[in-house]
Amino acid sequence: MTDNASEISKEKDCCMMVDVELTKVLDKFTAMQGHTNRVLSDVTASFEGFQAALNEVPPDGNLSFEQHALLRDLLAKSREKLRRLTTDHRDIHTSVSKVGKTIDRNFISDLSLTTKSDVMLEERNVHLLNKVIAQHFYRQGKDDIADTLVKEANLSKDEFTQEPFAELHSIWECIQNKNIQPALEWASRYSKELMEKNSTLEFKLHRLAYMQILSKGINAQTEALKYARTHFAKFVNIFQKDIQILMGALMYLPVGIDNSPYRTLIEPKTWTEAADTFLKDACHTLGIIKESPLSIVASAGCIALPALLNIKQAMRKRQVPELWSERDELPIEIELEPEHRYHSSFTCPILRQLTSEDNPPMKLTCGHVISRDALSKLSNGTL
């Protein structure tokens, strides 16, 4: 077995060990939830029964000796049941802690091996990090948090571009909550731009709004027909067949859309897909990226982390001291997903090295492109 295959097998075994402990915890959670619900139901039923007995006592009457005794007995039993629930909770806490210990035992918990210890010593880098975090909060519509960070980190509000992402995120949340109106208003405002980019967003939103009306039942037939005539006419040349199919949904109003083949057009996942489609097409239309730079960097880092840990361990065995080179290059290539690739890399045809910020590509008068280092060496006659 090769070293790589052995490493993969070891990682699978580690994952299985954690999975076993995690399954035990989840089973305990399920069992405790059922037990807790039964106990609380019993306690509630007991006190409701006692309350019913009290209702039979005249307002100016006194509790009998038996009723006093029954109340004391109910309180004692309730306290005992709650004490047992507390004990069960402690047992689950122990099991959860065991999962954490299993993870620590089978996986590398110290990720500092892959970092550059001096990277945050530069004030410029700290400034950039605070800026990208604040920008992330602005994009999420959490202006209060972002404003606080800007103030405490001594950032300037002028550094932040006024992207409309906060509005888009708010509309995205509305769609998730089955409120389609804000999205329809936005799509109507940018209808021309959406058409130019061959986006189907506006039609899909109107389709969802139409189906939402139909889901009200037979009494909404007139409203649905009026909506279809008003909003589907502009799409008839492109979505004629789709519109004809949507008109067929009217036949199922007597039995309800939930009992028809059209129920898939209003199920929960349809709203989630509509929200994601809106965010994607809206960002594309406005020329902004869907994910914040912070989210992109974090996602790419999670993909790269396992490979970095493996290469660091291999380098340690061979007594190679540093993972990062002076040129901020890794000793291996990290394969990222296509969505994490934003520009092409350029390799100097003379030095056969990748260009970087410190050694950017330079265009010669003849039209050829080489790295700045190569240009410098050519000028000095050292090549």
Buried (B, 14 or more C-beta within 10 A) or exposed (E): EEEEEEBEEEBEEBEEBBEEBBEEBEEBEEEBEEEBEEBBEEBEEBBEEBEEBEEEEEEEEEEEEEBEEBBEEBEEEBEEBEEEBEEBEEEBEEBBEBBEEBBEEBEBEEEEBBEEEEEEEEEEEEBEBBBBBBBBBBBBBBEEBBBEBBEEBEBEEEEBEEBEBBBBBEBBEBBBEEEBEBBBEBBEEBBEBBEEEEBBBBBBBBBBBBBBBBBEEEEBBEEBBEBBEEBBEBBEEEBEEBBEBBBEBBEBBEEEBEEBEBBEBBEEEBBEBBBBBBBEBBBBBBEBBBBBBBBBBEBBEEEBBEBBBBBBEBBEEEEEEEBBEEEEEBBEEBEEEEEBEEEEEBEBEBBEBBBBEEBEBBEEEEEEBBBBBBBEBEEEEEE
